Amino acid sequence: MKKQADKIKRVGLIGNSEKAACADIVRKAARLIARAGRKAILNPDTAALAREVDLLLVFGGDGTMLRAARDIAGSATPLLGINIGGLGFLTAVPSGELSRALNHIWNGEFKYESRALLEVSGRCHGRPVCEMALNDVVAGRGAVSRLIGLDVSVDGELVTHYRCDGLIVSSPTGSTAYSLSAGGAVIFPTADVFALTPICPHALSNRSLIFPLASIIGLKALNPAPATILSVDGQVVAELDANDEVTIRRSRRAVRLMHLADSSFLETLRHKLQWRGAYV
């Protein structure tokens, strides 16, 4: 991997301006990168920045990583998240370990991992919608506090009619996000599967379902607007009217994430979810 490390000459820096500590960490990163003989580059246009650099460092939380991933979808430029604040499954490096992480990179002690993106398309409330998500696509109830109806199909076959607060269609990466909070399974991030997880379903027999990532998932709203809203990675994109339908599938695009050699998904689960085993 040392040969790959030698190719990292230009490093892009993306920071969450809403986090007070972010500016200081970004400045520190720029100094460390320059000290290593590389060039640090900032550009508010994330997609343009990805075309200029060999690596993107993303400073913030998982929300910042999700925005960056959507902005550069399909780019070969890898992302490495530096966690400032919360839980952070995607922001793999704590900000206090920035110097150590950069030394690992300069020494070639890292690996790349391709992550699948989801694509949702259709017509919502009279207008066309086409969006991508790294974590999940959610059809959820709007401001009205009542159950909504959703017809769900997979590859053209009806799964069921849900009455619930919403439905999460999660990528493997997103299994540790909203889907986990709603009772969905934790999925290894390179597995080729979707998770369909209902939110507070009226039927207690409704459980999270796992389907191949090659499947095409159809969602049909049964309530008039504004009862049902469509969101990607936590960002609302449209209201669904009665009989509006959207299709969710694996995107042709993907994103590349960098992982340090001494990190693993299972270690992250143990640490982030505080798995300690049984107490006697």
C-alpha positions as a Python dict, from the first residue, in 0.01 Angstrom:
ca = {
    (1, 'M'): (0, 0, 0),
    (2, 'K'): (301, 232, 26),
    (3, 'K'): (283, 289, -350),
    (4, 'Q'): (-78, 402, -308),
    (5, 'A'): (25, 633, -24),
    (6, 'D'): (287, 796, -248),
    (7, 'K'): (7, 885, -491),
    (8, 'I'): (-170, 1095, -226),
    (9, 'K'): (-19, 1437, -303),
    (10, 'R'): (-324, 1664, -281),
    (11, 'V'): (-569, 1634, 10),
    (12, 'G'): (-907, 1808, 9),
    (13, 'L'): (-1055, 1934, 337),
    (14, 'I'): (-1432, 1953, 394),
    (15, 'G'): (-1561, 2090, 726),
    (16, 'N'): (-1898, 2133, 893),
    (17, 'S'): (-1916, 2508, 957),
    (18, 'E'): (-2193, 2454, 1216),
    (19, 'K'): (-1950, 2275, 1451),
    (20, 'A'): (-1748, 2530, 1650),
    (21, 'A'): (-1446, 2301, 1688),
    (22, 'C'): (-1426, 2226, 1317),
    (23, 'A'): (-1222, 2527, 1201),
    (24, 'D'): (-937, 2458, 1446),
    (25, 'I'): (-918, 2090, 1349),
    (26, 'V'): (-919, 2175, 977),
    (27, 'R'): (-633, 2426, 1028),
    (28, 'K'): (-440, 2164, 1224),
    (29, 'A'): (-492, 1912, 943),
    (30, 'A'): (-366, 2163, 684),
    (31, 'R'): (-47, 2216, 886),
    (32, 'L'): (13, 1842, 927),
    (33, 'I'): (-46, 1778, 557),
    (34, 'A'): (197, 2054, 458),
    (35, 'R'): (454, 1922, 704),
    (36, 'A'): (433, 1583, 530),
    (37, 'G'): (512, 1743, 193),
    (38, 'R'): (157, 1721, 61),
    (39, 'K'): (-80, 2001, -37),
    (40, 'A'): (-405, 2079, 148),
    (41, 'I'): (-685, 2221, -67),
    (42, 'L'): (-1018, 2377, 32),
    (43, 'N'): (-1307, 2438, -205),
    (44, 'P'): (-1674, 2491, -106),
    (45, 'D'): (-1779, 2298, -419),
    (46, 'T'): (-1732, 1940, -298),
    (47, 'A'): (-1775, 1780, -640),
    (48, 'A'): (-1514, 2013, -793),
    (49, 'L'): (-1281, 1954, -500),
    (50, 'A'): (-1301, 1577, -552),
    (51, 'R'): (-1173, 1623, -908),
    (52, 'E'): (-869, 1819, -781),
    (53, 'V'): (-745, 1588, -507),
    (54, 'D'): (-637, 1233, -427),
    (55, 'L'): (-816, 1209, -90),
    (56, 'L'): (-1098, 1397, 82),
    (57, 'L'): (-1089, 1443, 459),
    (58, 'V'): (-1438, 1517, 592),
    (59, 'F'): (-1458, 1688, 933),
    (60, 'G'): (-1786, 1673, 1124),
    (61, 'G'): (-2039, 1398, 1188),
    (62, 'D'): (-2213, 1136, 980),
    (63, 'G'): (-2443, 1400, 829),
    (64, 'T'): (-2143, 1580, 681),
    (65, 'M'): (-2014, 1250, 541),
    (66, 'L'): (-2354, 1169, 388),
    (67, 'R'): (-2369, 1506, 210),
    (68, 'A'): (-2014, 1464, 80),
    (69, 'A'): (-2087, 1112, -43),
    (70, 'R'): (-2392, 1229, -240),
    (71, 'D'): (-2201, 1525, -382),
    (72, 'I'): (-1918, 1310, -521),
    (73, 'A'): (-2120, 998, -609),
    (74, 'G'): (-1939, 796, -872),
    (75, 'S'): (-1602, 963, -811),
    (76, 'A'): (-1294, 747, -754),
    (77, 'T'): (-1167, 994, -490),
    (78, 'P'): (-1189, 826, -147),
    (79, 'L'): (-1339, 981, 166),
    (80, 'L'): (-1208, 957, 521),
    (81, 'G'): (-1427, 1093, 799),
    (82, 'I'): (-1282, 1277, 1101),
    (83, 'N'): (-1538, 1267, 1382),
    (84, 'I'): (-1614, 1591, 1566),
    (85, 'G'): (-1889, 1531, 1818),
    (86, 'G'): (-2151, 1254, 1813),
    (87, 'L'): (-2163, 878, 1762),
    (88, 'G'): (-2021, 871, 1410),
    (89, 'F'): (-2025, 533, 1232),
    (90, 'L'): (-1907, 687, 903),
    (91, 'T'): (-1661, 932, 1055),
    (92, 'A'): (-1412, 664, 1148),
    (93, 'V'): (-1130, 871, 1303),
    (94, 'P'): (-1178, 1066, 1630),
    (95, 'S'): (-1052, 1422, 1592),
    (96, 'G'): (-805, 1366, 1876),
    (97, 'E'): (-636, 1094, 1669),
    (98, 'L'): (-589, 1305, 1355),
    (99, 'S'): (-208, 1309, 1369),
    (100, 'R'): (-192, 931, 1419),
    (101, 'A'): (-436, 875, 1133),
    (102, 'L'): (-236, 1088, 890),
    (103, 'N'): (84, 901, 982),
    (104, 'H'): (-96, 575, 898),
    (105, 'I'): (-194, 721, 560),
    (106, 'W'): (159, 842, 475),
    (107, 'N'): (288, 495, 566),
    (108, 'G'): (34, 323, 342),
    (109, 'E'): (-148, 161, 634),
    (110, 'F'): (-500, 184, 494),
    (111, 'K'): (-746, 15, 264),
    (112, 'Y'): (-1029, 126, 39),
    (113, 'E'): (-1386, 0, 50),
    (114, 'S'): (-1661, 58, -207),
    (115, 'R'): (-2005, 139, -63),
    (116, 'A'): (-2329, 103, -256),
    (117, 'L'): (-2560, 401, -306),
    (118, 'L'): (-2939, 383, -334),
    (119, 'E'): (-3137, 565, -603),
    (120, 'V'): (-3500, 666, -559),
    (121, 'S'): (-3704, 790, -854),
    (122, 'G'): (-4067, 857, -943),
    (123, 'R'): (-4325, 1133, -928),
    (124, 'C'): (-4411, 1296, -597),
    (125, 'H'): (-4695, 1545, -561),
    (126, 'G'): (-4688, 1616, -934),
    (127, 'R'): (-4316, 1659, -989),
    (128, 'P'): (-4037, 1419, -1089),
    (129, 'V'): (-3791, 1308, -821),
    (130, 'C'): (-3455, 1138, -861),
    (131, 'E'): (-3220, 1131, -563),
    (132, 'M'): (-2936, 921, -424),
    (133, 'A'): (-2868, 809, -68),
    (134, 'L'): (-2578, 642, 109),
    (135, 'N'): (-2773, 543, 421),
    (136, 'D'): (-3144, 519, 353),
    (137, 'V'): (-3461, 625, 179),
    (138, 'V'): (-3757, 681, 412),
    (139, 'A'): (-4127, 722, 346),
    (140, 'G'): (-4257, 857, 675),
    (141, 'R'): (-4552, 1039, 821),
    (142, 'G'): (-4553, 1417, 804),
    (143, 'A'): (-4675, 1663, 1064),
    (144, 'V'): (-5005, 1479, 1124),
    (145, 'S'): (-4983, 1230, 1411),
    (146, 'R'): (-5157, 931, 1255),
    (147, 'L'): (-5059, 610, 1080),
    (148, 'I'): (-4997, 616, 707),
    (149, 'G'): (-5061, 345, 448),
    (150, 'L'): (-4790, 214, 215),
    (151, 'D'): (-4806, -62, -43),
    (152, 'V'): (-4463, -220, -91),
    (153, 'S'): (-4351, -447, -373),
    (154, 'V'): (-4021, -618, -454),
    (155, 'D'): (-3946, -700, -819),
    (156, 'G'): (-4310, -639, -901),
    (157, 'E'): (-4454, -871, -635),
    (158, 'L'): (-4653, -728, -346),
    (159, 'V'): (-4482, -764, -9),
    (160, 'T'): (-4766, -627, 202),
    (161, 'H'): (-4979, -325, 282),
    (162, 'Y'): (-4822, -147, 577),
    (163, 'R'): (-5000, 72, 829),
    (164, 'C'): (-4721, 238, 1021),
    (165, 'D'): (-4536, 560, 1097),
    (166, 'G'): (-4316, 494, 795),
    (167, 'L'): (-4082, 257, 617),
    (168, 'I'): (-3702, 266, 596),
    (169, 'V'): (-3524, 122, 293),
    (170, 'S'): (-3166, 94, 408),
    (171, 'S'): (-2840, 21, 232),
    (172, 'P'): (-2588, -198, 415),
    (173, 'T'): (-2405, 120, 520),
    (174, 'G'): (-2728, 262, 662),
    (175, 'S'): (-2812, -41, 874),
    (176, 'T'): (-2649, 126, 1177),
    (177, 'A'): (-2852, 447, 1132),
    (178, 'Y'): (-3232, 497, 1144),
    (179, 'S'): (-3299, 131, 1061),
    (180, 'L'): (-3112, 16, 1373),
    (181, 'S'): (-3313, 258, 1589),
    (182, 'A'): (-3634, 113, 1443),
    (183, 'G'): (-3533, -245, 1528),
    (184, 'G'): (-3359, -346, 1205),
    (185, 'A'): (-3064, -582, 1181),
    (186, 'V'): (-2702, -470, 1176),
    (187, 'I'): (-2565, -559, 831),
    (188, 'F'): (-2201, -588, 733),
    (189, 'P'): (-2144, -279, 512),
    (190, 'T'): (-2015, -471, 207),
    (191, 'A'): (-2308, -717, 199),
    (192, 'D'): (-2521, -696, -118),
    (193, 'V'): (-2861, -655, 51),
    (194, 'F'): (-3136, -406, 131),
    (195, 'A'): (-3313, -387, 466),
    (196, 'L'): (-3683, -291, 471),
    (197, 'T'): (-3770, -181, 824),
    (198, 'P'): (-4119, -56, 921),
    (199, 'I'): (-4142, 224, 1178),
    (200, 'C'): (-4394, 147, 1454),
    (201, 'P'): (-4608, -89, 1243),
    (202, 'H'): (-4968, -148, 1349),
    (203, 'A'): (-4928, -525, 1293),
    (204, 'L'): (-4687, -674, 1545),
    (205, 'S'): (-4593, -944, 1292),
    (206, 'N'): (-4433, -682, 1061),
    (207, 'R'): (-4058, -718, 1097),
    (208, 'S'): (-3749, -595, 917),
    (209, 'L'): (-3694, -782, 589),
    (210, 'I'): (-3370, -843, 397),
    (211, 'F'): (-3369, -853, 15),
    (212, 'P'): (-3091, -881, -244),
    (213, 'L'): (-2942, -548, -345),
    (214, 'A'): (-3025, -634, -707),
    (215, 'S'): (-3396, -609, -621),
    (216, 'I'): (-3621, -323, -730),
    (217, 'I'): (-3839, -194, -449),
    (218, 'G'): (-4165, -9, -514),
    (219, 'L'): (-4339, 216, -261),
    (220, 'K'): (-4693, 345, -316),
    (221, 'A'): (-4844, 604, -83),
    (222, 'L'): (-5211, 559, 9),
    (223, 'N'): (-5278, 885, 195),
    (224, 'P'): (-5325, 1232, 44),
    (225, 'A'): (-5054, 1494, 95),
    (226, 'P'): (-4913, 1609, 331),
    (227, 'A'): (-4955, 1286, 530),
    (228, 'T'): (-4646, 1114, 380),
    (229, 'I'): (-4301, 1261, 313),
    (230, 'L'): (-4005, 1117, 127),
    (231, 'S'): (-3654, 1172, 262),
    (232, 'V'): (-3303, 1058, 170),
    (233, 'D'): (-3030, 1040, 433),
    (234, 'G'): (-3250, 1242, 668),
    (235, 'Q'): (-3317, 1524, 418),
    (236, 'V'): (-3680, 1577, 310),
    (237, 'V'): (-3708, 1581, -69),
    (238, 'A'): (-4083, 1566, -141),
    (239, 'E'): (-4438, 1510, -22),
    (240, 'L'): (-4615, 1201, -148),
    (241, 'D'): (-4975, 1230, -261),
    (242, 'A'): (-5222, 941, -263),
    (243, 'N'): (-5121, 685, -529),
    (244, 'D'): (-4778, 843, -584),
    (245, 'E'): (-4522, 571, -649),
    (246, 'V'): (-4144, 569, -622),
    (247, 'T'): (-3890, 304, -712),
    (248, 'I'): (-3576, 232, -508),
    (249, 'R'): (-3283, 41, -651),
    (250, 'R'): (-2909, 14, -628),
    (251, 'S'): (-2746, 311, -798),
    (252, 'R'): (-2494, 256, -1075),
    (253, 'R'): (-2271, 491, -876),
    (254, 'A'): (-2082, 416, -557),
    (255, 'V'): (-1849, 591, -315),
    (256, 'R'): (-1504, 487, -191),
    (257, 'L'): (-1426, 508, 178),
    (258, 'M'): (-1078, 488, 327),
    (259, 'H'): (-1025, 277, 639),
    (260, 'L'): (-709, 269, 846),
    (261, 'A'): (-542, -70, 866),
    (262, 'D'): (-599, -104, 1242),
    (263, 'S'): (-976, -44, 1220),
    (264, 'S'): (-1263, -287, 1157),
    (265, 'F'): (-1641, -276, 1139),
    (266, 'L'): (-1680, -523, 1425),
    (267, 'E'): (-1443, -323, 1646),
    (268, 'T'): (-1647, -13, 1564),
    (269, 'L'): (-1967, -190, 1669),
    (270, 'R'): (-1813, -300, 1998),
    (271, 'H'): (-1692, 53, 2069),
    (272, 'K'): (-1981, 264, 1939),
    (273, 'L'): (-2261, 42, 2074),
    (274, 'Q'): (-2071, -36, 2396),
    (275, 'W'): (-2100, -412, 2364),
    (276, 'R'): (-1951, -552, 2681),
    (277, 'G'): (-2091, -906, 2700),
    (278, 'A'): (-2305, -1050, 2978),
    (279, 'Y'): (-2285, -953, 3343),
    (280, 'V'): (-2326, -1221, 3608),
}
